[in-house]
Amino acid sequence: MSTQDEIKEIVTAHRVVLFMKGTPDFPQCGFSANVIQILKACNTTDVATVNVLEHPEIRQGIKEFANWPTIPQLYLNGEFVGGSDILGEMYQSGELQTMLAPSDQNA
């Protein structure tokens, strides 16, 4: 399986996926830590995380997958949402909380 296929499988297997440096308990960069705090503030608990520091091929491949040069990267329902700055703006506007609400609440 190619790295791109592996990434596609990860983002489609989970509703919310965060590619980050480190883990939610021990983020290894400030941007990843920021996104974890934003997700916690949104009460999002169903996040699958991928520590790109443990997977160098995914670390490079995810940048190509989304055509986005930086990590962290958040995916929702298989679609790229954004990185730290974009997620911060979306959180401030309330858009992110709406997007991350369980689907039964969006009905």
C-alpha positions as CSV (number, residue, x, y, z in Angstrom):
1,M,0.0,0.0,0.0
2,S,1.4,3.4,-0.9
3,T,1.7,6.2,1.7
4,Q,-1.0,8.1,0.0
5,D,-3.4,5.1,0.1
6,E,-2.5,4.6,3.8
7,I,-3.3,8.3,4.6
8,K,-6.6,8.1,2.6
9,E,-7.5,5.0,4.6
10,I,-6.8,6.8,7.9
11,V,-8.8,9.9,7.1
12,T,-11.8,7.9,5.9
13,A,-11.8,5.4,8.7
14,H,-12.4,8.0,11.4
15,R,-14.7,11.0,11.6
16,V,-12.1,13.3,13.1
17,V,-8.3,12.8,12.4
18,L,-5.4,14.9,13.5
19,F,-2.0,14.5,12.1
20,M,0.3,16.0,14.7
21,K,3.8,16.1,16.1
22,G,3.6,14.1,19.3
23,T,0.5,12.8,21.1
24,P,-2.5,14.6,22.7
25,D,-0.9,14.1,26.1
26,F,2.6,15.1,25.0
27,P,2.4,17.4,21.9
28,Q,5.9,17.9,20.5
29,C,5.3,21.4,19.0
30,G,3.3,24.4,20.0
31,F,1.0,24.3,17.0
32,S,0.0,20.7,17.7
33,A,-0.5,21.7,21.4
34,N,-2.7,24.6,20.2
35,V,-4.9,22.4,18.1
36,I,-5.3,19.8,20.9
37,Q,-6.5,22.7,23.2
38,I,-8.9,23.9,20.5
39,L,-10.4,20.4,20.1
40,K,-10.7,20.0,23.9
41,A,-12.5,23.4,24.0
42,C,-14.9,22.1,21.4
43,N,-15.5,19.0,23.6
44,T,-14.4,16.8,20.8
45,T,-13.4,13.4,22.2
46,D,-13.6,11.1,19.1
47,V,-10.3,12.3,17.6
48,A,-8.0,9.8,16.0
49,T,-4.4,11.1,16.1
50,V,-1.4,10.2,14.1
51,N,2.1,11.1,15.5
52,V,4.0,12.0,12.4
53,L,7.3,11.9,14.3
54,E,6.9,8.1,14.5
55,H,6.0,7.8,10.8
56,P,8.4,9.8,8.6
57,E,6.7,8.6,5.4
58,I,3.4,9.9,6.6
59,R,5.0,13.1,7.9
60,Q,6.1,13.9,4.3
61,G,3.1,12.2,2.6
62,I,0.4,14.2,4.5
63,K,1.9,17.4,3.2
64,E,1.4,16.2,-0.4
65,F,-2.0,14.6,0.4
66,A,-3.6,17.9,1.3
67,N,-1.2,20.1,-0.6
68,W,-0.6,21.8,2.7
69,P,3.0,22.3,3.8
70,T,2.6,22.3,7.6
71,I,1.6,20.0,10.5
72,P,-0.7,19.7,12.3
73,Q,-3.5,18.9,9.9
74,L,-7.1,18.2,10.9
75,Y,-9.5,16.1,8.8
76,L,-13.3,15.8,9.3
77,N,-15.3,13.2,7.4
78,G,-12.3,12.6,5.1
79,E,-11.9,16.2,4.2
80,F,-9.0,18.5,5.1
81,V,-10.2,21.3,7.4
82,G,-6.9,23.1,8.1
83,G,-3.9,23.7,10.3
84,S,-3.3,25.5,13.5
85,D,-4.0,29.1,12.3
86,I,-7.1,28.2,10.3
87,L,-8.5,26.1,13.2
88,G,-7.9,29.0,15.6
89,E,-9.8,31.4,13.3
90,M,-12.6,28.8,12.8
91,Y,-12.9,28.3,16.6
92,Q,-13.0,32.0,17.3
93,S,-15.9,32.4,14.8
94,G,-17.8,29.4,16.2
95,E,-17.6,27.6,12.8
96,L,-15.4,24.8,14.1
97,Q,-17.7,24.0,17.1
98,T,-20.6,23.6,14.6
99,M,-18.6,21.4,12.3
100,L,-17.3,19.1,15.1
101,A,-20.7,18.7,16.8
102,P,-21.9,15.1,16.7
103,S,-23.9,14.6,13.5
104,D,-27.1,13.9,15.3
105,Q,-26.9,17.5,16.7
106,N,-26.6,18.9,13.2
107,A,-29.9,17.4,12.1
